[in-house]
Structure formats: C-alpha cells, structure tokens
Amino acid sequence: MQFPNLARLAYEEGWLRGVRAVGRLLVVMAEQGQIAIDDPEITADLFLNLVLGRSSKQALYGIEVDVEVQEKRRRAAVALFLAGVRPSPA
C-alpha cells in the first residue's frame, strides 16, 4: 500500500505476464479444437487462480506447503478446469 506503483508493476510483470502466456496457449488449444473458450485472458486468469491460488496464499502468509497435498490439489484443479472447457460434442 505504501508503494502502489511498485505493486502495480509487480502485478503487471508477474501475474499478468503469466496470464497472457497461458492465454496464448489456450488460444492454440482452442484453435486445435481441444478446448472451447470465449475469452482467453479471463480463462487463463481463472485457471491460474484455480491451480496456484491456495499455494500462493499459503506462501504469502508463511505457511509451509505439503508438497504431496499441493500436487494432489493441482491435479484436481487441472481436471476440473479441463472438464469445464471440454468442447461440446457436435
């Protein structure tokens, strides 16, 4: 809060850069018919929050992360995400 410009820069160069990179991958997957999405940037942001949200919050608060539990949650998050973006049968 004391350095809003620094916070904005970190957000733009950190989180948003990741969102844009994942968004580009999602566009390729959509073009190949592997997934169906409306907005790549929103979808990428949701995906990253789903996969990284809890872990990043724990790290922010200095809470140790159980690696096995973290991996289990990530796999479940990816499966949930893929089920949600699976194209409808024609």
Backbone as JSON Lines, residues from 0, in Angstrom:
{"i":0,"aa":"M","n":[0.82,-1.19,0.0],"ca":[0.0,0.0,0.0],"c":[0.86,1.26,0.0]}
{"i":1,"aa":"Q","n":[2.08,1.13,0.52],"ca":[2.96,2.29,0.56],"c":[3.58,2.59,-0.79]}
{"i":2,"aa":"F","n":[3.63,1.57,-1.65],"ca":[4.27,1.73,-2.95],"c":[3.34,1.21,-4.05]}
{"i":3,"aa":"P","n":[2.26,1.93,-4.33],"ca":[1.29,1.44,-5.31],"c":[1.86,1.24,-6.7]}
{"i":4,"aa":"N","n":[2.79,2.06,-7.1],"ca":[3.39,1.89,-8.43],"c":[4.21,0.62,-8.5]}
{"i":5,"aa":"L","n":[4.91,0.28,-7.43],"ca":[5.68,-0.95,-7.38],"c":[4.74,-2.16,-7.37]}
{"i":6,"aa":"A","n":[3.66,-2.07,-6.63],"ca":[2.68,-3.15,-6.6],"c":[2.07,-3.37,-7.98]}
{"i":7,"aa":"R","n":[1.73,-2.29,-8.66],"ca":[1.15,-2.39,-9.99],"c":[2.14,-3.01,-10.97]}
{"i":8,"aa":"L","n":[3.4,-2.6,-10.88],"ca":[4.44,-3.15,-11.75],"c":[4.62,-4.64,-11.49]}
{"i":9,"aa":"A","n":[4.66,-5.04,-10.22],"ca":[4.8,-6.45,-9.88],"c":[3.62,-7.25,-10.42]}
{"i":10,"aa":"Y","n":[2.42,-6.7,-10.3],"ca":[1.23,-7.38,-10.8],"c":[1.27,-7.51,-12.32]}
{"i":11,"aa":"E","n":[1.62,-6.43,-12.98],"ca":[1.64,-6.44,-14.45],"c":[2.76,-7.32,-15.0]}
{"i":12,"aa":"E","n":[3.94,-7.25,-14.4],"ca":[5.08,-8.01,-14.9],"c":[5.12,-9.44,-14.36]}
{"i":13,"aa":"G","n":[4.38,-9.7,-13.32],"ca":[4.33,-11.04,-12.75],"c":[3.07,-11.76,-13.17]}
{"i":14,"aa":"W","n":[2.0,-11.46,-12.46],"ca":[0.74,-12.18,-12.68],"c":[0.22,-12.01,-14.1]}
{"i":15,"aa":"L","n":[0.09,-10.77,-14.57],"ca":[-0.5,-10.56,-15.9],"c":[0.36,-11.14,-17.02]}
{"i":16,"aa":"R","n":[1.65,-11.13,-16.84],"ca":[2.52,-11.75,-17.85],"c":[2.22,-13.25,-17.94]}
{"i":17,"aa":"G","n":[2.05,-13.88,-16.78],"ca":[1.68,-15.3,-16.75],"c":[0.32,-15.56,-17.37]}
{"i":18,"aa":"V","n":[-0.64,-14.68,-17.06],"ca":[-1.98,-14.82,-17.62],"c":[-1.92,-14.73,-19.14]}
{"i":19,"aa":"R","n":[-1.18,-13.78,-19.65],"ca":[-1.09,-13.62,-21.11],"c":[-0.43,-14.83,-21.76]}
{"i":20,"aa":"A","n":[0.61,-15.36,-21.12],"ca":[1.3,-16.54,-21.68],"c":[0.37,-17.75,-21.71]}
{"i":21,"aa":"V","n":[-0.32,-17.98,-20.61],"ca":[-1.27,-19.1,-20.57],"c":[-2.41,-18.84,-21.55]}
{"i":22,"aa":"G","n":[-2.85,-17.61,-21.66],"ca":[-3.91,-17.26,-22.61],"c":[-3.53,-17.61,-24.04]}
{"i":23,"aa":"R","n":[-2.28,-17.36,-24.4],"ca":[-1.81,-17.7,-25.75],"c":[-1.85,-19.22,-25.97]}
{"i":24,"aa":"L","n":[-1.46,-19.97,-24.96],"ca":[-1.52,-21.44,-25.07],"c":[-2.97,-21.91,-25.2]}
{"i":25,"aa":"L","n":[-3.86,-21.28,-24.47],"ca":[-5.27,-21.66,-24.54],"c":[-5.85,-21.36,-25.92]}
{"i":26,"aa":"V","n":[-5.42,-20.26,-26.52],"ca":[-5.88,-19.93,-27.88],"c":[-5.45,-21.03,-28.85]}
{"i":27,"aa":"V","n":[-4.21,-21.47,-28.75],"ca":[-3.72,-22.54,-29.62],"c":[-4.54,-23.8,-29.41]}
{"i":28,"aa":"M","n":[-4.79,-24.15,-28.16],"ca":[-5.59,-25.34,-27.88],"c":[-7.01,-25.21,-28.42]}
{"i":29,"aa":"A","n":[-7.57,-24.0,-28.33],"ca":[-8.91,-23.76,-28.85],"c":[-8.92,-23.87,-30.37]}
{"i":30,"aa":"E","n":[-7.91,-23.33,-31.02],"ca":[-7.8,-23.41,-32.48],"c":[-7.67,-24.85,-32.95]}
{"i":31,"aa":"Q","n":[-7.08,-25.69,-32.13],"ca":[-6.92,-27.11,-32.46],"c":[-8.16,-27.92,-32.09]}
{"i":32,"aa":"G","n":[-9.14,-27.28,-31.51],"ca":[-10.37,-27.95,-31.13],"c":[-10.29,-28.76,-29.84]}
{"i":33,"aa":"Q","n":[-9.21,-28.58,-29.09],"ca":[-9.04,-29.33,-27.85],"c":[-9.89,-28.78,-26.71]}
{"i":34,"aa":"I","n":[-10.14,-27.46,-26.73],"ca":[-10.95,-26.8,-25.71],"c":[-11.87,-25.79,-26.37]}
{"i":35,"aa":"A","n":[-12.88,-25.35,-25.65],"ca":[-13.79,-24.31,-26.14],"c":[-13.82,-23.2,-25.09]}
{"i":36,"aa":"I","n":[-13.36,-22.01,-25.48],"ca":[-13.33,-20.87,-24.56],"c":[-13.84,-19.63,-25.27]}
{"i":37,"aa":"D","n":[-14.36,-18.69,-24.48],"ca":[-14.84,-17.42,-25.04],"c":[-13.78,-16.32,-24.93]}
{"i":38,"aa":"D","n":[-13.16,-16.22,-23.77],"ca":[-12.2,-15.15,-23.52],"c":[-10.91,-15.75,-22.96]}
{"i":39,"aa":"P","n":[-9.86,-15.82,-23.77],"ca":[-8.62,-16.47,-23.34],"c":[-8.01,-15.84,-22.08]}
{"i":40,"aa":"E","n":[-8.07,-14.52,-21.96],"ca":[-7.43,-13.89,-20.81],"c":[-8.19,-14.19,-19.51]}
{"i":41,"aa":"I","n":[-9.5,-14.12,-19.56],"ca":[-10.28,-14.46,-18.37],"c":[-10.1,-15.94,-18.02]}
{"i":42,"aa":"T","n":[-10.13,-16.78,-19.04],"ca":[-9.96,-18.22,-18.81],"c":[-8.6,-18.52,-18.21]}
{"i":43,"aa":"A","n":[-7.56,-17.87,-18.72],"ca":[-6.21,-18.08,-18.19],"c":[-6.11,-17.6,-16.75]}
{"i":44,"aa":"D","n":[-6.71,-16.46,-16.45],"ca":[-6.69,-15.94,-15.09],"c":[-7.4,-16.9,-14.13]}
{"i":45,"aa":"L","n":[-8.54,-17.41,-14.55],"ca":[-9.27,-18.36,-13.72],"c":[-8.47,-19.64,-13.52]}
{"i":46,"aa":"F","n":[-7.85,-20.12,-14.59],"ca":[-7.04,-21.34,-14.5],"c":[-5.89,-21.16,-13.5]}
{"i":47,"aa":"L","n":[-5.16,-20.07,-13.64],"ca":[-4.03,-19.84,-12.75],"c":[-4.47,-19.67,-11.31]}
{"i":48,"aa":"N","n":[-5.59,-19.0,-11.09],"ca":[-6.1,-18.88,-9.73],"c":[-6.49,-20.24,-9.17]}
{"i":49,"aa":"L","n":[-7.1,-21.05,-9.99],"ca":[-7.51,-22.38,-9.57],"c":[-6.31,-23.24,-9.2]}
{"i":50,"aa":"V","n":[-5.27,-23.18,-10.01],"ca":[-4.1,-24.03,-9.81],"c":[-3.14,-23.47,-8.74]}
{"i":51,"aa":"L","n":[-2.97,-22.16,-8.71],"ca":[-1.96,-21.56,-7.84],"c":[-2.5,-20.83,-6.62]}
{"i":52,"aa":"G","n":[-3.79,-20.54,-6.61],"ca":[-4.36,-19.68,-5.58],"c":[-4.01,-20.04,-4.16]}
{"i":53,"aa":"R","n":[-4.32,-21.26,-3.75],"ca":[-4.09,-21.65,-2.37],"c":[-2.61,-21.66,-2.02]}
{"i":54,"aa":"S","n":[-1.8,-22.2,-2.9],"ca":[-0.36,-22.28,-2.65],"c":[0.26,-20.9,-2.48]}
{"i":55,"aa":"S","n":[-0.14,-19.97,-3.36],"ca":[0.44,-18.63,-3.27],"c":[-0.02,-17.92,-2.01]}
{"i":56,"aa":"K","n":[-1.26,-18.15,-1.59],"ca":[-1.74,-17.54,-0.35],"c":[-0.99,-18.11,0.85]}
{"i":57,"aa":"Q","n":[-0.77,-19.41,0.85],"ca":[-0.02,-20.01,1.95],"c":[1.4,-19.45,2.01]}
{"i":58,"aa":"A","n":[2.03,-19.32,0.86],"ca":[3.38,-18.78,0.81],"c":[3.39,-17.34,1.31]}
{"i":59,"aa":"L","n":[2.38,-16.57,0.92],"ca":[2.29,-15.17,1.34],"c":[2.21,-15.06,2.85]}
{"i":60,"aa":"Y","n":[1.51,-16.0,3.48],"ca":[1.36,-15.98,4.94],"c":[2.46,-16.76,5.66]}
{"i":61,"aa":"G","n":[3.4,-17.3,4.91],"ca":[4.49,-18.04,5.52],"c":[4.11,-19.41,6.03]}
{"i":62,"aa":"I","n":[3.05,-19.98,5.47],"ca":[2.59,-21.31,5.89],"c":[3.27,-22.36,5.02]}
{"i":63,"aa":"E","n":[3.85,-23.35,5.68],"ca":[4.53,-24.41,4.94],"c":[3.52,-25.21,4.11]}
{"i":64,"aa":"V","n":[3.94,-25.57,2.92],"ca":[3.07,-26.29,1.99],"c":[3.49,-27.76,1.96]}
{"i":65,"aa":"D","n":[2.51,-28.64,2.09],"ca":[2.75,-30.08,1.95],"c":[2.8,-30.36,0.45]}
{"i":66,"aa":"V","n":[3.94,-30.78,-0.04],"ca":[4.16,-30.96,-1.48],"c":[3.2,-31.99,-2.07]}
{"i":67,"aa":"E","n":[2.96,-33.08,-1.37],"ca":[2.05,-34.11,-1.89],"c":[0.62,-33.59,-1.97]}
{"i":68,"aa":"V","n":[0.18,-32.9,-0.95],"ca":[-1.18,-32.32,-0.96],"c":[-1.28,-31.28,-2.06]}
{"i":69,"aa":"Q","n":[-0.25,-30.47,-2.2],"ca":[-0.23,-29.44,-3.24],"c":[-0.36,-30.07,-4.63]}
{"i":70,"aa":"E","n":[0.37,-31.14,-4.89],"ca":[0.31,-31.82,-6.19],"c":[-1.07,-32.43,-6.42]}
{"i":71,"aa":"K","n":[-1.64,-33.01,-5.39],"ca":[-2.98,-33.6,-5.5],"c":[-4.0,-32.52,-5.85]}
{"i":72,"aa":"R","n":[-3.89,-31.37,-5.19],"ca":[-4.81,-30.26,-5.48],"c":[-4.62,-29.74,-6.91]}
{"i":73,"aa":"R","n":[-3.38,-29.65,-7.35],"ca":[-3.11,-29.17,-8.71],"c":[-3.72,-30.1,-9.75]}
{"i":74,"aa":"R","n":[-3.55,-31.39,-9.54],"ca":[-4.12,-32.36,-10.49],"c":[-5.65,-32.27,-10.51]}
{"i":75,"aa":"A","n":[-6.23,-32.11,-9.35],"ca":[-7.69,-31.97,-9.27],"c":[-8.14,-30.67,-9.94]}
{"i":76,"aa":"A","n":[-7.39,-29.6,-9.75],"ca":[-7.72,-28.32,-10.37],"c":[-7.65,-28.4,-11.89]}
{"i":77,"aa":"V","n":[-6.62,-29.05,-12.41],"ca":[-6.47,-29.19,-13.87],"c":[-7.62,-30.04,-14.42]}
{"i":78,"aa":"A","n":[-7.95,-31.14,-13.73],"ca":[-9.05,-32.0,-14.19],"c":[-10.37,-31.23,-14.2]}
{"i":79,"aa":"L","n":[-10.61,-30.46,-13.15],"ca":[-11.83,-29.66,-13.08],"c":[-11.87,-28.62,-14.22]}
{"i":80,"aa":"F","n":[-10.76,-27.96,-14.42],"ca":[-10.68,-26.95,-15.48],"c":[-10.93,-27.58,-16.85]}
{"i":81,"aa":"L","n":[-10.24,-28.68,-17.14],"ca":[-10.39,-29.32,-18.45],"c":[-11.83,-29.81,-18.67]}
{"i":82,"aa":"A","n":[-12.47,-30.29,-17.62],"ca":[-13.86,-30.71,-17.75],"c":[-14.75,-29.51,-18.12]}
{"i":83,"aa":"G","n":[-14.39,-28.35,-17.61],"ca":[-15.18,-27.15,-17.88],"c":[-14.99,-26.55,-19.26]}
{"i":84,"aa":"V","n":[-13.84,-26.8,-19.88],"ca":[-13.56,-26.21,-21.2],"c":[-13.62,-27.23,-22.32]}
{"i":85,"aa":"R","n":[-14.0,-28.45,-21.97],"ca":[-14.12,-29.52,-22.99],"c":[-15.16,-29.1,-24.02]}
{"i":86,"aa":"P","n":[-14.84,-29.21,-25.3],"ca":[-15.83,-28.84,-26.34],"c":[-17.05,-29.75,-26.28]}
{"i":87,"aa":"S","n":[-18.19,-29.17,-26.59],"ca":[-19.42,-29.95,-26.65],"c":[-19.37,-30.86,-27.88]}
{"i":88,"aa":"P","n":[-19.89,-32.1,-27.73],"ca":[-19.91,-32.99,-28.89],"c":[-20.78,-32.38,-30.0]}
{"i":89,"aa":"A","n":[-20.34,-32.54,-31.21],"ca":[-21.07,-31.96,-32.35],"c":[-22.29,-32.75,-32.71]}
